[in-house]
Amino acid sequence: MKTIKTAILIGLFVGCISSHVIELDQSFLEHRNDGMWLVEFYAPWCGHCKKLEPIYRQVADTLKSHPVKVAKIDCTRFSSIASVFDVSGFPTIKFINGETVYTHRGERSEEDIVEFVKKASGPPVRSMASIGKFNEGKLEHKDGVFFLYLGDGNLEIDLYKKYSSVAEKMAAQAYFYAGSEKTIPKDVTPTKFPTVLVIKDRTWFEYSASDASLASLEQWINGERFTSFPKASGGNINDMAETGKSLVMIVVNPEDREKADLTHRIKDVGQTMASKYREIYHRDFQFLWMTDVETVNSITMAFLATPVILVLNTQTHYYYFPDFEVKDITIETVSDFLNRVRDGNIQPMGGTGFLQRLKRIFYDLFTTVISIWQSSRWLFLLMFGLPTAVVSIVCYSICCMEGADDVPEEDSDLKEEGEEETGQEIENLESSKPFHEKAD
């Protein structure tokens, strides 16, 4: 028995050490300036937090040799900490380095969170001094995006100052490099120097605004942060929404073998529209594909079956369904659909009106109850079953008490009636006595 207990204690100890995740408390505000922190703000009842837990332990293990400290904090116990860092949903992951705070808006995968830390912990603008470094950057970011400022090394040039300012603001969202004309190979031919390039989709694009203002540069970088047709999830939809573009969302289920051919055809059309028709649609639309149908259900407050095609206007929160069946999808039907959405010639759904907000309250309440039920049956019973049982007992007790009060009244009436009948019987008996007894 002692051997078993010892083994359990050793297992727990090793598990705590191997996770490398620090459990924070109220004192974190006193230690936030002690280096770099990656903090998960969670709630014990949150189903998404439970799903993230093993992934977050893997992140901590991957970053064990990194200077960043990986930690988490229970916001139900330390709600004041959550308020300080403007946490409004769970789980929320933030990179904290003194007063510098970045929020992770990407996918909740080990790779994406680690990539977030690498971006946030490095310098806003990294040096790229040679063609060799350029090729290394292309290889490192072959499935992603990076920006490159090309100049003569003068850091006082107006375009570089603006580029550096945007990089500081968006350091956790993209990689920013600076180099010279010698940095790029011969097949990269910008039209001017200094300039800013974005390298993605195995090609490059140049910033070409005529005014070159800070707002213009930031808007261009913000709109180029993603590849032409990325895989998205519920975690990074909000980040994509910050581009200001409408999102063309293609939702499929790769595990549905019966619809495998349709799934491939839909994704091929989406990829073609995003890349070959870039000049027509890139300014207004960000194409993406995903397998997370729950995100689309949340947007539409419905329960949809895959595959789904949806356009979401991130500014007005209107969404649009195509007027053709998904099985009939072609480049022509999608082009016509997007043109009518852009021109306002198709009926929108959703929005932010009163009825939509009211519907949202009931939908969120319903999905929260379902989430609690799926994550913990005991917690569900504690939150909903126990109060229901208590109310039922109270109501039953009240009813029984009212019934008990009525019984004495009935008994009293019966008693009075019994006394009257008894008196009447005595009177009758007396009247039936013999005459001589009456005389006595």
Secondary structure, DSSP 8 states (H G I E B T S, - for coil): -HHHHHHHHHHHHHHHHHH--EE--TTHHHHTTSSEEEEEEE-TT-HHHHHHHHHHHHHHHHTTTSSSEEEEEETTT-HHHHHHTT--SSSEEEEEETTEEEE--S-SSHHHHHHHHHHHHS-SSEE--SHHHHHHHHHHTTTS-EEEEESSS-TTSHHHHHHHHHHHHTTTTSEEEEE-GGGS-TT---SSSSEEEEEETTEEEE---SS--HHHHHHHHHHTSS-SS-B--TTTHHHHHTT-SEEEEEE--TT-GGGHHHHHHHHHHHHHHHHTTHHHHTTTEEEEEES-HHHHHHHHTS---SSEEEEE-TTT-EEE--SS-GGG--HHHHHHHHHHHHHT-S--EE-SSHHHHHHHHHHHHHHHHHHHHHH-HHHHIIIIIHHHHHHHHHHHHHHHHHHHHHHHHHHHHHHHHHHHHHHHHHHHHHHTS-HHHHH-
